[in-house]
Amino acid sequence: DGKYSIMDLVDIEILHKALEKFSLASGFTAGLLDYPSRKILISTGLRNICTKFHRASPESEEICRNSNIQLTEHSKELQELSIKTCRHGLVDGVTPIVIRGKNIAYLITGQIFFEKPDIKRFKKQAEMYGYDLKAYLEALSEVPVVSENQFKNALSFLKELSTIIAEIGLKNLELKESTKELEVEKSNLKEVNIALQVLLDKRHEDKKEMEENVLTNVKQMMIPYFEKIRKTKLNVHQKTILSILESYLNEIVSPFVRKMSKKYLDLTPTEIEVIYLIRFGSESKEIADIMGLSPQTIYNYRKNIRKKLGIENKKTEVRSH
């Protein structure tokens, strides 16, 4: 999307070494320019005629700079390699490095000839800019003459090499950013979990407080009335019913009941009622009278209860459960 520069995507030092080897192996120069600033990031294999003469003189160096601008502008318009003869008479070529439709840099090579140079022209340039003629002509003789096809192949190779490196760099950068986003999401999720845990802890505290309030209210507001009723003239049956009600109430507000209810999930409500009466100390006949059932029915209930509790053939008492 154009938010990355060539320096974000490519290790310039590694690419520099690769282009240096290219220059040594092929004899071609190589240069990497940032887009859109045209800042020179890499230059390898430069000719003496350029470094010691054309770019050494302020006046002729300005001409070199303008030639590069014209060359890259032409390449930008075409979105492909561009070959031109600079105003000093050497052939240069440039190709844009395009990643996902976006121009991110320029690759330049050149400082060559497609045919033998016109010596008269270069003697005139030496005189124009005050170069040492002998040294200038010696530097001119070092400039290679190559075919246009050979030059285009070299330029295309440089483009492919740099594009591959930049594509790999882009994928690595996107991977790093995705990893960073995942870390941020992970951090946010951790904060959400912490917040949820705080809410759960608060809910647990509120529940505990509510249970304590219920227990306190029962003890302070209901138990005293049970005591007053007990002091009145009650027959044995009424006293039993009152004790059972009081026992039920205590069990409801007791943490023990919560544990016991899980243990007795397989029991029917009637079986649980029988267990409460057994735990209260009632015998089968008394339980039968209270519940309005026959003693045999209560016996059957007790037998089923022992079987469900796993104490059918044991001496363990039901009231101990």
C-alpha angles and dihedrals in degrees: 000000000000096000093115128072126208089259090058092054105036134054096232093201093055093046089048091057091048092051091047090057089047091054093048092048099042105026090232124126120238131201134175119206125190119238127263097359094054088218111165108244099167134015125174137171094014116179122245090233088065103035097041099035122009095041096032095068116069092219096049092038089061089056089052091052093050091048090054091050092052091046095051093043090055090049091049092054093049096037087219141079118305127198122196140160110243122228089259090060102255125122118242131180133198134187127188120236104227121189117187091339095312125113108227104164148350129243116207131190132162139084086151140114131236089204137012111297125249101251092198091060093052093046087054090050091050090053092044095054098030097248122164098261098211094048091043094052090047090054089047091056090058092062109102125231111221137168120265091238092053090050093050091050091053091049092048091050091053091050093051092047094050094042092053091049091048093048091052089048091051092051091048091049092049089048091052091049091048089050089049091050090050090051090051091049090047090051091048091049090051090053090049090051090050090050091049091049090052089052092048091049089049090049090050091050091048090049091049091048091049091051090050090050092050091049092048093048092049092050094045102038108026109028093059090058091051088054092050092049091048090057091057123087104280129165121233094264093050091048089052092050090047092050091048091051091049090048092050091050092050091048092051093055094040122097085221091070092057090054093043095049090060090051092049099046091122093054123097120237090253091052091050089050089053090051091052090052091047090050088049088058101254121150123228094261092049091047090050091053094048094047095038093238134123121265089242091056090051089049090054091048091052091050092051091046092054090048093051092046091051095241098105095124098029134094090233113127119235090226090065090064 
